[in-house]
Amino acid sequence: MFINNPKPLEGLPREERFLVVLEEVLLPRDKNSLRAEGEDADFVLPRRQTFGVADGVWSWAGKGIDSGEEYSRKLVPNTIFTIMNQKHPINPRKALNEAFYKTNAKGSGLYDVRLAEEIKMDVEPEDVIVAGTDGLFDNVHDGELEELVRKGKQDHDFPSLLAMKIAEFALGKSFK
């Protein structure tokens, strides 16, 4: 998933500029994993007001392939490179397709890229956008996620603390 401001901040009147605070948490489901980030990867480009999430496919492990090491964490730097070479507005689908073709790795497939979502939405000050992979959205229902965010905003949690609470809640539910 990508989110981006379609215009460079420098080109916007002061009252139309907004700051996106981006936090990330990657927790492996396997607590004994040597890799702290599991199969997924992400990137944050604050000056481009853009971020993305790459979902590694856990089932590749059965074939002896670490999809995080072999695919997700190779796709992300290639995506960053293509984004940094684009002018505004950033075209997420184009960036992802270019990155895919530069990422020649086991654990990848064109099917993965075709599943990529580009979501466009208007945001207001203090909106909270949660992006994640199946590790989050397969385990946490929308109502539960809304409640976590509402409580985090009510408690004035820093974004990093709120992100960690959401990730730990999802991880806990994945074992049930």
N, C-alpha and C positions, 0 to 999 in steps of 0.2 A: 504494500500500500504506500502511496505517496500523498503528501499534502504539500501544496506550495501556494505561495502568494503569486498570482499571475503577473504582477508588476514589480519591478525592482523597488525596494523601499525608498531609494534616493529619488525616484520619480513621482512619489506620492506626496500630496500635501500633508503637513504634519498631523492634522486631525484624522487622516485616513490611514496613518501608519499604525501597525500593531506589532507587538512582540510575541513571538511564539516561544514558550519555554518548553523545551523538549527533554524528557528524561527517558532512560532506557533501563530495563531489567531483563536479563536473560538467565533463566534458571533451568538446569537440566532436570528431567523427571527422575533419572537414575542418580540417586544421592551419592553413589560410589563412582560416578563418572570422573575421569581425570580431566575432562574438559568442562570448565565452569559454565560455558555458554550453551551446551547441548547442540542440537542440530540446526538451530536457527541463527540468523544474523540480522543486523540492522545497521542503519547509518543515519546520521544527523548532520545536516548542513545548515546551521543557523543563518549564515549570511545569505543563503539562497532560500531561506524559509521553507526548507524541504526536508523530509525524512522518508525513509522506506523500511520495510520489513521483508525479509526473505525467509520463507518457511522451508526448512530442511525436511526431507521425507524420511521419517524414522524407519520405515519398512526396508530401506536399502541396507540397514545394518544386518539383516538376515543374509545378505549376499556378500557380507564382509566389507561393505562400503560405508564410510562415515560421511553422510551427506552434508554435514556441517563443514567438515574439513575439506571435502572434495568438491562441494558445490556452493552452498550458501555463502561461505566466507571467501569464495573466489568471485562469485557473482556480484557481491556488494562493492568491492573496489572498482570493478569494471563499470558498474552503474554510476558510481561517484564520478569516475573519469568522464563518462559520456555526459552527465549532467553539467559538470564544470565546463564543458566545451559547448554547451548550448547557450543561446541567448534567451532572454525572457520573451515570452512565457516559456517555461520549461514544459517539454512534452514528455510526460512520464512513460507512456507506452513506447515511444521511440527510444528513449534512454534504456529502458529495460530490454527491448529487442536487440539493440546494438550490444548491450552488455552480455546478453545471452549468447550471441554469436562469437563474442570474444572469450567466453568461458567454456573451454573445451575440457569438461571434467566428468568423471563418473558421478552418477547420482543426479544427473540433469536430464531434462527432456523438454521438447517444445510444448508438450502438454502443460507443464508447469507455468510457462510464460503466458499461455493462452488463458490461464485461470486468474491472471493478475487483474486486480481491480483498480480502477481510477475513480475516485469518489470526489465529486465537487459539491461544496456546500458553503453557504454563507456562515461566517462566524461573527460572534459578538464578543466584546471584552468579557473576560473571565469564563468563557466557554472552555470546557474540558473535552478534548478528543482523545479517545483511547484506541490505539492501534495494536494489533497483536496477530498471532497465528492461531492455529487450531489448539495449541496448548492452553490458550486463554479461552477462546470462544466455544470450544467443545466442552469445557468444564464449568464455565460461569454463565448463568442465564442473564439475559438483558436486565431484568429487574434487580438481580443481585449486584450486577456491575453498576447500575444507576445508584443503588443504595450505597455502595462503597464510595463512589465519587461524591454523592451528596454529603455523606458523613465526613469525608476528607475535606471538602470545602467548608463545611460547618466547623470543623476542628482546626481550620487554617493550616492543614498539613502542607508542607513544602511539596512541590511536585515529585521530588525524588522519594519522599516517604510514601506518598500516595501510590506511586508506581510500584514500590516494593510491597505495600499492603495488598494491592491487586494481584501481583505475581504470586505472593505467598498463599493467598486465598485460592487462586486457580491451581497451584501445585498441590495444596492440601486436598482439594476436591478430586484431583486426578487419581488419588489413591483409594477413593471410596467406590 
